[in-house]
Amino acid sequence: MSKTIAIVTGSSRGLGAALASQLATQVEQLITVARTDNRQLHELARQHGCHHIHYEADLADPAQIDLTSRDIFSQLDLSATQYILVNNAGTLGPVGQYNSLGHNKAQDIARAFNLNVNSVIVLTSAFLTATRPTGADIRILNISSGAGRSPTAGWGVYCATKSALDMYTRVAKQEAPHAKLVSLAPGVIDTTMQKQIRELDLNDFPNRARFTQLHDKGELSNPEQLAHKILNYLHRDDFGQTEIDDIRHYS
């Protein structure tokens, strides 16, 4: 009998919430990680016979990354036929050009790397180690960004974290041939992060007008519709063949 266990980080809002909600109707067990719990998600999972476990954690804190990883994988059910890890949690981090990141920003920069990169490495490593003996279908989807593949003034921190995420995905794919891994750019989504971008100071982020125009023209992706498209992509037979990908390449 087939059984799928899915893990989603950053599940409290935006794309992560949409992914978690849709997975709750598809899988037998859903594990979520976010700073806040979602009672509606628990109820949705219950209605669909999905066992939902939530870990309340701030993945920008290294101690909480380690603790959460130990808690999840020390008690992971190893009887499933498929395991999915969606590393979705992320932050824009401090925005600013070189002249504004030199003083009193080290901690903010470190938190961005902890959330966008370090938590992914730790959770992915533990996930791959725990599931390898099962012989199951193992899939990892890292939510990246076009910012990791194209430099953007003011986004030095964000671009660097997403570029690091892409490269880590490529390395992990070499190290773990028993798993399928993809670092996926989801496009521009109508989320809280986009609202933050539209409110940035032009001196810090000269490209603000582009994102304002995307919003004004209604060209931002809807999180629920995008989540549906991403999950269809995740379940493709050829998932993992292209480890650095963009959902906009698919209809």
N, C-alpha and C positions, 0 to 999 in steps of 0.2 A: 504494500500500500504506500503510495507516494505521500510525502510529508515535507513541507517547506517551512523553514525558519528564516525570518527576515529581521535584520537589525538596521535601524535608521537613526542617525544622529541629527540634531537640530530639528526635532520633530514638532516644536511648539508653534511654529508659524510659517507662513510663506510656502515655498516649494516643499520643504520638509514635512510640514503638516499635511499637505495635499498627497505627497507620496505615502506617508504613514496611513492616512485614512483609506486610500485605495488598496494598499497592501493588506489592511485589516479585513478586507472583504475577499482576499484571495489566498491567504496563507493560513497555516495551522497555528503558528506562533509568531507574534510580533514583539520585538524588543526595541524600545525607543529610549533615546538619551537626549535630554534637554534640561535647561535650568528650571523649567516649569512643567508641571504635569498637565494633562488634558483629559478631563473626566469624560468629555463627549467621545473621545477616541476609545476609551475603555468601554463605553456603552456600545459603540459601533462594533467593536471587536466581539463583544459578548453576543450581540445579535447575530453575528455571522459565524459563531463557533470558533472564534480565534482567541487563543490565550495571549493576553497582552500583559507584558511586564515593562514597567517604566523605571528608569534610573535617573534621578534628579541630580544633575551635575553640571558644573561649569568647566567645559573642556578647554578653556583658556588657562586653567590652573593645572600645572604639571602634576601636583599631588592628586588632584581629582581625576586626571586622565588615568594615572596608574591604578587608583582605587577602583574606578569604574571598570577598567579593563579586567582586573582581577575578579571582581564580583561577577561580571557577565560570563567570563570564560571558565571560571572554576565550577560553574554549575550549568553549563550549556548542555542541552539535550543532544546527545550524539547519535540519535536514532533516525534523524531526518534523511531524506534522499536528496534534498537540495538546501543549500545555505546561501543567503544573500546578505551582503553588507553594503549599505549605502552611506558613504561618508559625505553627508550633506552640510553639516554644521560649518559655518564660516562667517567671517566678518570683513568689512571693508578696511578696518584698521585705521590708523591715523592717516589723514589725507593732507598732503602738502608737498611742495617742492623742496629742493635741497636746503633752501635757506630757512625752512621752518621745522626741519626734522633733526636739527643738530643738538638741541638742548631740551632736557626734561621729557624726552620722548622714548627713551630706551625701554621703559616698562610697557608702554602702549605698543611699541613695535614687537616686543617679546610676546605679549599676549596674542597679537595677531598671528605670529608664527606658531605659537602653541596651538591655537584653535585650528588654523588653516592647514598646518603641516604636521606638527608633532603629534597631535591627537590621531591623525590619520595613520601615521607610521606605527604608533603603539597599538591602536585597535586592529589595524590590518595584520600586523605581525602576530598578535595573539589569536586573531580569527583564523589565519592560515595554519598556525600551529595546532590549534584545537581541532580543526575540521579535517586536516589531512588524513588521519587514520580512517576516516569514515568511508572514503571512496565515493563520496557524494558529488553531485554537481555543485561546484563552488564558484560563486560570482561576486565580484566586487565592483561597485560603481562609485567612483570618486567624482563629486560635482566640482568641476573646475570652472574656467572662465576664458573667454577670448583674451582677457587682460593678461593672461599668462603667456600669450603667444604674440602679442602686439604691444609695444611700449606706449604708455599713456602718461603724459606729464601730470604730476600730482598724485599718481597712483603707484609710486615707487614701491611701497610696502605691499600693496595688494597684488600688483603684477609679479613681484618677486615670490610671494607665497604661492600663487597659482602656477607659476613656472616651476617652482620646486615640487609642487604636487604632481604636475605632469611628468617630471623626470623620475620622481619616486615610483610612480605607477609603472613606468617603463622598466625600472630596475626590478621591482617586485615581480613583474611578469616573467623576467628572466629567471629569477630565483625560485619561483613557484609554478612550474609548468603544469601542475595538477589543478590550477585555478584559472579562471578567466577574469581579467582585469581591464577596466576601461576608465580613463580620465575624460569626462564628457563636459564640453561647454554647452550650457543650456540656453544661451541667448539672453536677451534682456527681458526680465520678468517684472510684472507689476507687484512689487513687494515693498516692505518698509525700507529696505536698502536703497531702492530706487528713489523713494521720497527723500532720503538722506542726501543722495547724490544731487538732486535738484535744488537742495538748500545749501550746497557748499559755496564757499567764497570763491569768486572767480580768480583771485590771486593764488588760491591753493589748487584750484581745478579749472584750468582754462577751457576745458572741453565740455563744460556744463550745458551749454546751449543745445548740443546734440541730444542729450538725454531729456531735456525739457521738450524738445520738438517731438521725440519719440512718444512721450507721454501725451502731448497735446494732440497728436495725430492718431492716437489710439493704437499705436504699434507695439505696445508692450504685451508680452505673452501673459495669458491668464494662468495662474499657478495650477489650477485643477486640470485644465486642458493640457498643459505642458506635462504635468505628472502622468497623465494617461499615455501621452506619447512616449515619455521616457520609459515607463514600465513596459510598454510594447517593445521598445528597443531592447530593454534588459532581458526580455524573454526570447529574443531572436536566436535562431540556431547558430548564427555567425557572430554572436556577441563575443567580444574579446579578440577577434581577429585584427581589428584596428584599435590599438590601445589608446591613441590620442584622437578623440573624435569630437564632432559637433552635431547636436541634435538637429540643427537647421539643415543638415545634409539629407534629412529623411522627411518624406512626405507624411 
